Amino acid sequence: MRCLGGVPYVSLVATLLCFSGIALFCGCGHQALTESERLIETYFTRDHQDYITLAYLIEYFQYIIYGLASFFFLYCIVLLAEGFYTTSAARQSFGEFRSTVCGRCLSTTFIVITYFLVVVWLLVFSLSALPVYFFYNMANTCHTINILSETPSSINQLCIDARQYGLLPWNAVPGKACGMTLSNVCKTREFFLIYDLYIAAFAGAGMTVLALLTYTVSTTYNFAVLRYLGRKGISPRC
């Protein structure tokens, strides 16, 4: 029971939540980008030069995803270790523990870094909603086409233009899918797969934001504990 009392449960929950969120965001996001490139290449453009810029951007984003996965794995482990370091039960177990200047500076550093990551991931969370919005509009348009399938003249006026979303340059041909062609795209396995992957990546980004907010609360509390100990006990410099 004494050992269990020394577990920083808030940091542990945040770590598990962060691992899950990053795994969803990086894994599903990586695969969704790959499948999106194939979908656009197949149905929205005929010339390779029209989507060469998009292909490069997708490749760069995938490298960024690799870096994010590695960074957050290490950073979450460090925050979890810091949670163990400042747990009150651990202080009782190791009677020689004292709050040091380095300990307080380290907690302050974690608070600043974690707060900065929260702001960054709120932006990532917002941006990850854009592909979900695109495929949601595409699915709704296809649903409307299926309802109006008895009037072909109206169907051909319903389109999804990838150029309007910045996925392709304005001179791309055709750059859009309309009518029954768009409806057939929505019925493909690739469309459903990409849509689900982007939703999962969006959910993973949300879980990561929640984990970072939990870390912010935890590290702020840890800093308050260390500062309190610095006033009550000996505070040697390291």
C-alpha positions as CSV (number, residue, x, y, z in Angstrom):
1,M,0.0,0.0,0.0
2,R,2.9,2.3,0.7
3,C,4.3,1.7,-2.7
4,L,1.0,2.2,-4.4
5,G,0.6,5.5,-2.5
6,G,3.8,6.7,-4.2
7,V,2.4,6.4,-7.7
8,P,1.6,9.7,-9.4
9,Y,-1.8,8.6,-10.7
10,V,-2.6,11.9,-12.5
11,S,0.7,11.8,-14.4
12,L,0.3,8.1,-15.1
13,V,-3.2,8.6,-16.6
14,A,-1.9,11.6,-18.6
15,T,1.0,9.4,-19.9
16,L,-1.3,6.6,-21.0
17,L,-3.7,9.2,-22.6
18,C,-0.8,10.9,-24.4
19,F,0.6,7.6,-25.7
20,S,-2.8,6.6,-27.0
21,G,-3.5,10.0,-28.6
22,I,0.0,10.2,-30.2
23,A,-0.3,6.7,-31.5
24,L,-3.7,7.4,-33.1
25,F,-2.7,10.8,-34.5
26,C,0.7,9.6,-35.9
27,G,-0.4,6.2,-37.1
28,C,-3.7,7.1,-38.6
29,G,-2.5,10.4,-39.9
30,H,0.5,8.9,-41.7
31,Q,-1.7,6.3,-43.4
32,A,-4.5,8.8,-44.2
33,L,-2.0,11.1,-45.9
34,T,-0.7,8.3,-48.0
35,E,-4.2,7.2,-49.1
36,S,-5.2,10.8,-49.7
37,E,-2.4,11.2,-52.2
38,R,-3.6,8.2,-54.1
39,L,-7.2,9.4,-54.1
40,I,-6.4,12.8,-55.4
41,E,-4.0,11.3,-58.0
42,T,-6.7,8.9,-59.2
43,Y,-9.9,11.0,-59.3
44,F,-9.0,14.7,-59.2
45,T,-6.1,15.2,-61.6
46,R,-4.5,13.7,-64.7
47,D,-1.1,15.4,-64.7
48,H,1.5,14.4,-62.2
49,Q,2.8,18.0,-62.1
50,D,-0.5,19.2,-60.7
51,Y,-0.1,17.4,-57.4
52,I,3.7,17.2,-57.1
53,T,3.7,20.0,-54.5
54,L,1.0,18.2,-52.5
55,A,3.1,15.0,-52.7
56,Y,6.1,16.8,-51.3
57,L,4.1,18.4,-48.5
58,I,2.6,15.0,-47.6
59,E,6.1,13.5,-47.5
60,Y,7.3,16.3,-45.2
61,F,4.4,15.9,-42.9
62,Q,5.1,12.2,-42.6
63,Y,8.6,12.9,-41.5
64,I,7.3,15.4,-39.0
65,I,5.0,12.7,-37.7
66,Y,8.0,10.4,-37.1
67,G,9.7,13.1,-35.1
68,L,6.5,13.9,-33.1
69,A,6.1,10.2,-32.1
70,S,9.7,10.0,-30.9
71,F,9.7,13.3,-29.0
72,F,6.4,12.7,-27.2
73,F,7.4,9.2,-26.2
74,L,10.5,10.6,-24.5
75,Y,8.8,13.7,-23.1
76,C,6.0,11.7,-21.5
77,I,8.4,9.4,-19.8
78,V,10.3,12.4,-18.4
79,L,7.1,14.0,-17.1
80,L,6.1,10.7,-15.5
81,A,9.5,10.4,-13.8
82,E,9.1,14.0,-12.6
83,G,5.7,13.0,-11.2
84,F,7.3,10.2,-9.2
85,Y,10.0,12.5,-8.0
86,T,7.6,15.0,-6.4
87,T,5.0,12.5,-5.0
88,S,4.4,13.0,-1.3
89,A,4.5,9.3,-0.6
90,A,7.9,9.0,-2.2
91,R,9.1,11.9,0.0
92,Q,7.9,10.0,3.0
93,S,9.7,6.8,1.9
94,F,13.0,8.7,1.4
95,G,13.3,10.8,4.5
96,E,16.4,12.6,3.2
97,F,14.5,14.2,0.3
98,R,14.7,18.0,0.2
99,S,13.4,20.5,-2.3
100,T,16.4,21.8,-4.2
101,V,16.8,24.9,-6.4
102,C,17.4,22.6,-9.4
103,G,14.2,20.7,-8.6
104,R,12.1,23.8,-8.6
105,C,13.8,25.1,-11.8
106,L,13.2,21.8,-13.5
107,S,9.5,21.9,-12.6
108,T,9.2,25.5,-13.8
109,T,10.8,24.4,-17.1
110,F,8.3,21.6,-17.5
111,I,5.4,23.9,-16.9
112,V,6.6,26.4,-19.6
113,I,7.3,23.6,-22.1
114,T,4.0,21.8,-21.5
115,Y,2.1,25.0,-21.7
116,F,3.8,25.8,-25.0
117,L,2.9,22.3,-26.3
118,V,-0.7,22.8,-25.3
119,V,-0.9,25.9,-27.4
120,V,0.8,24.1,-30.4
121,W,-1.4,21.1,-30.1
122,L,-4.6,23.2,-29.9
123,L,-3.5,24.5,-33.3
124,V,-2.8,21.0,-34.5
125,F,-6.1,19.9,-33.2
126,S,-7.8,22.7,-35.2
127,L,-5.9,21.9,-38.4
128,S,-6.7,18.2,-38.1
129,A,-10.3,19.0,-38.4
130,L,-9.9,20.4,-41.9
131,P,-9.5,17.0,-43.7
132,V,-12.5,15.7,-41.7
133,Y,-14.5,18.7,-42.8
134,F,-13.5,18.1,-46.4
135,F,-14.5,14.5,-46.4
136,Y,-17.7,15.3,-44.4
137,N,-18.7,17.7,-47.2
138,M,-17.8,15.2,-49.8
139,A,-19.9,12.5,-48.1
140,N,-22.9,14.9,-47.8
141,T,-22.6,15.9,-51.4
142,C,-22.6,12.2,-52.4
143,H,-25.7,11.6,-50.3
144,T,-27.4,14.5,-52.0
145,I,-26.5,13.0,-55.4
146,N,-27.9,9.7,-54.5
147,I,-31.2,11.4,-53.5
148,L,-31.3,13.3,-56.8
149,S,-30.3,10.4,-59.0
150,E,-33.6,10.6,-60.9
151,T,-32.7,14.1,-62.2
152,P,-29.3,13.8,-64.0
153,S,-29.2,17.5,-64.9
154,S,-29.2,18.5,-61.2
155,I,-26.6,15.9,-60.3
156,N,-23.9,17.2,-62.6
157,Q,-24.0,20.6,-60.8
158,L,-23.0,19.0,-57.5
159,C,-19.2,18.9,-57.3
160,I,-16.3,18.7,-54.9
161,D,-13.5,20.9,-56.1
162,A,-10.1,20.0,-54.5
163,R,-8.7,23.3,-55.7
164,Q,-11.0,25.3,-53.4
165,Y,-9.4,23.6,-50.4
166,G,-5.9,24.3,-51.6
167,L,-5.1,20.7,-52.3
168,L,-4.4,21.4,-56.0
169,P,-3.4,24.5,-58.0
170,W,-6.1,26.4,-59.8
171,N,-4.8,25.3,-63.2
172,A,-5.2,21.6,-62.3
173,V,-7.4,19.5,-64.7
174,P,-10.1,18.5,-63.9
175,G,-9.4,19.4,-60.2
176,K,-12.9,18.4,-59.2
177,A,-15.3,15.5,-59.3
178,C,-19.0,15.9,-60.1
179,G,-22.2,14.0,-60.4
180,M,-22.1,10.2,-60.6
181,T,-18.4,10.3,-60.8
182,L,-18.2,11.8,-57.3
183,S,-20.9,9.4,-56.1
184,N,-18.8,6.5,-57.3
185,V,-15.7,7.9,-55.5
186,C,-17.6,8.0,-52.3
187,K,-18.5,4.3,-52.7
188,T,-14.9,3.2,-52.9
189,R,-13.1,1.5,-50.1
190,E,-10.4,4.1,-50.2
191,F,-12.9,6.9,-49.4
192,F,-14.3,5.2,-46.3
193,L,-10.8,4.2,-45.2
194,I,-9.4,7.7,-45.5
195,Y,-12.5,9.3,-43.8
196,D,-12.2,6.9,-40.8
197,L,-8.4,7.5,-40.6
198,Y,-8.8,11.2,-40.4
199,I,-11.5,11.0,-37.8
200,A,-9.2,8.7,-35.7
201,A,-6.3,11.2,-36.2
202,F,-8.6,14.0,-35.1
203,A,-9.6,12.1,-32.0
204,G,-6.0,11.3,-31.3
205,A,-5.1,15.0,-31.5
206,G,-7.9,15.8,-29.0
207,M,-6.7,13.1,-26.6
208,T,-3.2,14.6,-26.8
209,V,-4.5,18.0,-26.0
210,L,-6.4,16.6,-23.0
211,A,-3.2,14.7,-21.8
212,L,-1.1,17.9,-22.1
213,L,-3.7,19.9,-20.1
214,T,-3.6,17.2,-17.5
215,Y,0.2,17.4,-17.5
216,T,0.0,21.1,-17.0
217,V,-2.1,20.7,-13.9
218,S,0.1,18.0,-12.6
219,T,3.4,19.9,-13.2
220,T,1.9,23.1,-11.7
221,Y,0.9,21.2,-8.6
222,N,4.4,19.6,-8.4
223,F,6.0,23.0,-8.6
224,A,3.8,24.2,-5.8
225,V,4.8,21.2,-3.7
226,L,8.5,21.8,-4.3
227,R,8.2,25.5,-3.5
228,Y,6.4,24.7,-0.3
229,L,9.1,22.2,0.7
230,G,11.7,24.8,-0.1
231,R,10.2,27.1,2.4
232,K,9.7,24.5,5.1
233,G,12.9,22.5,4.8
234,I,16.5,22.8,3.7
235,S,17.0,24.0,0.1
236,P,20.5,23.1,-0.9
237,R,21.8,24.2,-4.3
238,C,22.8,21.6,-6.8
